[in-house]
Amino acid sequence: MFVMSIPVFYLRIIMIRRFYNMAVITINGTKLTVPDNKNVLDCALENGIYIPHLCHHKDLSPLGSCRMCIVEVEGQEGLIPSCTLEAKDGMMIKTNSPEIEQLRMLALELLLAGHPEDCSTCPKYGNCELQMLIQYIGPKTGRMKLWVKGFKENKENPLILHDMNRCVLCGRCVRACNELRGVKVLQYQKNEMETYVGTLHGKLLKDADCRFCGSCAEVCPTGTIRDKLISSEIRREDAIVPCRHACPAHTDIPRYIRLVKEGKFDEAAAVIREKLPFPKVLGHICTHACELSCKRREVNEAMAIREIKRYAAEHDTGSCWKGKGKQLADTGKKVCVVGGGPAGLTAAYYLRKQGHSVTVKETLPKAGGMLAYGIPAYRLPRNIIAEEIAVMEEAGVRIETNTKVEKPVELLKEFDAVLMAIGGHQGVRLPMEGNQLPGVLLNADFLRNASMEQATGMGKRVIVLGGGNVAFDCARTAKRLGAKEIHLACLEAKEAMTADEEEIIQAQEEGIFIHPAHTFERITGMDCVTGVDFMKVKSFTFDENRRAVIEKEEGSQHHIDADTVIFAVGQRPDISEDAGLILGRANSIAVKDIEKDKRTSIEGIFAAGDVIYGTKSVVMAIASGREAASQIDQYLGGSGDISETLAPVEDVNPYIGQCPGFGYQERHHAQIDSQEQRGDNFNLYDHGICDGEICAEAGRCLQCDLRLKISKPALWGDFTEGKEA
């Protein structure tokens, strides 16, 4: 056996280190092999040795101003800030000595002299790096004579609070704004008495072209710059990227917006498809809860997230996802999905990807559920639904239409699991006088008959009772079917109506009369509908049992003539106890936990979508279908992991740069046909944001997700060696 001599062995180690630009340094007697020329502070922290510091941050250039990280280097005179000290081979370093501790104490007292004394009043109490540094250095810390800076807390900016009284001039925010982001809004400024951090001439951030990325608040160690809107009630990362959190499917919205801005539409569509198998459908009709949570809304106007999603989906060639997604080997397990709406089809799609054989049984002639039979074609063209369902069929999902399931329990004889996703296709008839008269219609029946081009039973003068999107679908469909006069009334005040604002505005443009804050007293008529009696609502609230409490305006009785009344006050599942399942409120199927456990009262039968929680939104149904697919996969012996990566993973450049007028950039809006063009037909009237504006709209994004990529601070409590290191 060949035995290498010891000198040759070490010589080779030295040569390898030099080849890879590595150095061996010793800190407090511990030898470390580290990158040559890397700063000693990061070398120590990354190897579990704590050196106190405040102005230093891993992602920012070293400054050395706080003097907390000073160390002693054998053979070098004086004490040196370890953040600016480059590692060299053979370096011997001590992080603690009486002299070091004394100078750190002095430096800390200088920092604290201009800092508020009472930590308990600080909103960052318990999360303040300065406070933790005080705890590390010890209780002997005194204070020099305290001076009050006298800055007024700046609350005038959107998203950001700025309290210079807490600032210790560590410079992190300035470096983050200038070096990390390249926005260059924050600089050191001077007044007669103080140096402080702010904008030139004290401009508001919006006027100084801030991009509201939040990096200054992220790196601030004391709470001088902090968020206005971050809530402790939800996960921090959800609060920082609220659009992603608000999306029921938690789509990576900032990522696909960034890709659209870069013109990478295939990649953007692939990101959407990682969570949503109906990108085009949602691009047209999503209720976009994400936009209500968008931080850009606080600056001026929310991002047009749905329109950006639609553009990406419509310009997708499929190069990133077609034939490239997950498809596990066949498991031999069989699943039946009852209901071909968005929840059922989503679950079927992901269960097939997990390797299970999936059959969808749909009562109506075409799959799609409310997509095909509830949402009018002028909002959602039928070819789009068919196109996205075809993707699922190509994946191996079998769809049987005109097949009604009465006894889901019997399906367990043939299938290993059953998912009930039958939606809510039965309209609700309010218990009021005249509700059974000829001419009284239910929303679900009316919209389904209109979609199937069958007789609806509608006359010429229509009153729709309800204030949600479905009510407006009924009213606007009636307009297109030839009704001459259409009224829509609801209990809610106009600002509390649940319909999207765009639906309300467009309905008014089409000549539909809207009556918010109205009670429905009675439907009048003897042999047929002649109208509705109303009263105005003074106040409308709910008690602790969620029962409506309505105060009517005295003497406000009035009547509106009509020959047709459409109830649009909700929908419920078309199912009875004869199905063998325990039912819940409003005819819903009872499950163990609506969010976490989709099991029903029968072993092997699950439920998802509107059938378990009532009429909500398409994106919520998709999210529910995903959850059900995961749980059923686990039930059948799988991992339950239905996630997949379709878009290429790329490192994002944190340097976003300057953008003059960024805070004032207005939202770009979709191209909408005029009322004259759209009022008498079912053609698509909303054509989305045009080619020339989509990248500009995507460029308005604050890119909140970049903040999550900023390194976390290295706090002494996280180190096992603690103070002795």
Rosetta blueprint (number, residue, H / E / L):
1 M L
2 F L
3 V L
4 M L
5 S L
6 I H
7 P H
8 V H
9 F H
10 Y H
11 L H
12 R H
13 I H
14 I H
15 M H
16 I H
17 R H
18 R H
19 F H
20 Y L
21 N L
22 M E
23 A E
24 V E
25 I E
26 T E
27 I E
28 N L
29 G L
30 T E
31 K E
32 L E
33 T E
34 V E
35 P E
36 D L
37 N L
38 K L
39 N E
40 V H
41 L H
42 D H
43 C H
44 A H
45 L H
46 E H
47 N L
48 G L
49 I L
50 Y L
51 I L
52 P L
53 H L
54 L L
55 C L
56 H L
57 H L
58 K L
59 D L
60 L L
61 S L
62 P L
63 L L
64 G L
65 S L
66 C L
67 R L
68 M L
69 C L
70 I E
71 V E
72 E E
73 V E
74 E L
75 G L
76 Q L
77 E L
78 G L
79 L E
80 I E
81 P E
82 S L
83 C L
84 T L
85 L L
86 E E
87 A L
88 K L
89 D L
90 G L
91 M L
92 M E
93 I E
94 K E
95 T L
96 N L
97 S L
98 P H
99 E H
100 I H
101 E H
102 Q H
103 L H
104 R H
105 M H
106 L H
107 A H
108 L H
109 E H
110 L H
111 L H
112 L H
113 A H
114 G L
115 H L
116 P L
117 E L
118 D L
119 C H
120 S H
121 T H
122 C L
123 P L
124 K L
125 Y L
126 G L
127 N L
128 C L
129 E H
130 L H
131 Q H
132 M H
133 L H
134 I H
135 Q H
136 Y H
137 I H
138 G L
139 P L
140 K L
141 T L
142 G L
143 R L
144 M L
145 K L
146 L L
147 W L
148 V L
149 K L
150 G L
151 F L
152 K L
153 E L
154 N E
155 K L
156 E L
157 N L
158 P L
159 L L
160 I E
161 L E
162 H E
163 D L
164 M H
165 N H
166 R H
167 C L
168 V L
169 L L
170 C L
171 G L
172 R H
173 C H
174 V H
175 R H
176 A H
177 C H
178 N H
179 E H
180 L H
181 R L
182 G L
183 V L
184 K L
185 V L
186 L L
187 Q E
188 Y E
189 Q E
190 K E
191 N L
192 E L
193 M L
194 E L
195 T E
196 Y E
197 V E
198 G E
199 T L
200 L H
201 H H
202 G H
203 K L
204 L L
205 L L
206 K L
207 D L
208 A L
209 D L
210 C L
211 R L
212 F L
213 C L
214 G L
215 S H
216 C H
217 A H
218 E H
219 V H
220 C L
221 P L
222 T L
223 G L
224 T L
225 I E
226 R E
227 D E
228 K L
229 L L
230 I L
231 S L
232 S L
233 E L
234 I L
235 R L
236 R H
237 E H
238 D H
239 A H
240 I H
241 V L
242 P H
243 C H
244 R H
245 H H
246 A H
247 C L
248 P L
249 A L
250 H L
251 T L
252 D L
253 I H
254 P H
255 R H
256 Y H
257 I H
258 R H
259 L H
260 V H
261 K H
262 E L
263 G L
264 K L
265 F H
266 D H
267 E H
268 A H
269 A H
270 A H
271 V H
272 I H
273 R H
274 E L
275 K L
276 L L
277 P L
278 F L
279 P H
280 K H
281 V H
282 L H
283 G H
284 H H
285 I H
286 C L
287 T L
288 H L
289 A H
290 C H
291 E H
292 L H
293 S H
294 C L
295 K L
296 R H
297 R H
298 E H
299 V H
300 N L
301 E L
302 A L
303 M L
304 A L
305 I H
306 R H
307 E H
308 I H
309 K H
310 R H
311 Y H
312 A H
313 A H
314 E H
315 H L
316 D L
317 T L
318 G L
319 S L
320 C L
321 W L
322 K L
323 G L
324 K L
325 G L
326 K L
327 Q L
328 L L
329 A L
330 D L
331 T L
332 G L
333 K L
334 K E
335 V E
336 C E
337 V E
338 V E
339 G L
340 G L
341 G L
342 P H
343 A H
344 G H
345 L H
346 T H
347 A H
348 A H
349 Y H
350 Y H
351 L H
352 R H
353 K H
354 Q L
355 G L
356 H L
357 S E
358 V E
359 T E
360 V E
361 K E
362 E L
363 T L
364 L L
365 P L
366 K L
367 A L
368 G L
369 G L
370 M H
371 L H
372 A H
373 Y H
374 G L
375 I L
376 P L
377 A L
378 Y L
379 R L
380 L L
381 P L
382 R H
383 N H
384 I H
385 I H
386 A H
387 E H
388 E H
389 I H
390 A H
391 V H
392 M H
393 E H
394 E H
395 A L
396 G L
397 V L
398 R E
399 I E
400 E E
401 T L
402 N L
403 T L
404 K L
405 V L
406 E L
407 K L
408 P H
409 V H
410 E H
411 L H
412 L H
413 K H
414 E L
415 F L
416 D L
417 A E
418 V E
419 L E
420 M E
421 A L
422 I L
423 G L
424 G L
425 H L
426 Q E
427 G E
428 V L
429 R L
430 L L
431 P L
432 M L
433 E L
434 G L
435 N L
436 Q L
437 L L
438 P L
439 G L
440 V E
441 L E
442 L E
443 N H
444 A H
445 D H
446 F H
447 L H
448 R H
449 N H
450 A H
451 S H
452 M L
453 E L
454 Q L
455 A L
456 T L
457 G L
458 M L
459 G L
460 K L
461 R E
462 V E
463 I E
464 V E
465 L E
466 G L
467 G L
468 G L
469 N H
470 V H
471 A H
472 F H
473 D H
474 C H
475 A H
476 R H
477 T H
478 A H
479 K H
480 R H
481 L L
482 G L
483 A L
484 K L
485 E E
486 I E
487 H E
488 L E
489 A E
490 C L
491 L L
492 E L
493 A L
494 K H
495 E H
496 A H
497 M L
498 T L
499 A L
500 D L
501 E H
502 E H
503 E H
504 I H
505 I H
506 Q H
507 A H
508 Q H
509 E H
510 E L
511 G L
512 I L
513 F E
514 I E
515 H E
516 P L
517 A L
518 H E
519 T E
520 F E
521 E E
522 R E
523 I E
524 T E
525 G L
526 M L
527 D L
528 C L
529 V L
530 T L
531 G E
532 V E
533 D E
534 F E
535 M E
536 K E
537 V E
538 K E
539 S E
540 F E
541 T E
542 F E
543 D L
544 E L
545 N L
546 R L
547 R L
548 A E
549 V E
550 I E
551 E E
552 K E
553 E L
554 E L
555 G L
556 S L
557 Q L
558 H E
559 H E
560 I E
561 D E
562 A L
563 D L
564 T E
565 V E
566 I E
567 F E
568 A L
569 V L
570 G L
571 Q E
572 R E
573 P L
574 D L
575 I L
576 S L
577 E H
578 D H
579 A H
580 G L
581 L L
582 I L
583 L E
584 G L
585 R H
586 A H
587 N H
588 S L
589 I E
590 A L
591 V L
592 K L
593 D E
594 I L
595 E L
596 K L
597 D E
598 K L
599 R E
600 T L
601 S L
602 I L
603 E L
604 G L
605 I E
606 F E
607 A E
608 A L
609 G L
610 D H
611 V H
612 I H
613 Y H
614 G L
615 T L
616 K L
617 S L
618 V H
619 V H
620 M H
621 A H
622 I H
623 A H
624 S H
625 G H
626 R H
627 E H
628 A H
629 A H
630 S H
631 Q H
632 I H
633 D H
634 Q H
635 Y H
636 L L
637 G L
638 G L
639 S L
640 G L
641 D L
642 I L
643 S L
644 E L
645 T L
646 L L
647 A L
648 P L
649 V L
650 E L
651 D L
652 V L
653 N L
654 P L
655 Y L
656 I L
657 G L
658 Q L
659 C L
660 P L
661 G L
662 F H
663 G H
664 Y H
665 Q L
666 E L
667 R L
668 H L
669 H L
670 A L
671 Q L
672 I E
673 D L
674 S L
675 Q H
676 E H
677 Q H
678 R H
679 G L
680 D L
681 N L
682 F L
683 N L
684 L L
685 Y L
686 D E
687 H L
688 G L
689 I L
690 C L
691 D H
692 G H
693 E H
694 I H
695 C H
696 A H
697 E H
698 A H
699 G L
700 R L
701 C L
702 L L
703 Q L
704 C H
705 D H
706 L H
707 R H
708 L H
709 K H
710 I L
711 S L
712 K L
713 P L
714 A L
715 L L
716 W H
717 G H
718 D H
719 F L
720 T L
721 E L
722 G H
723 K H
724 E H
725 A L
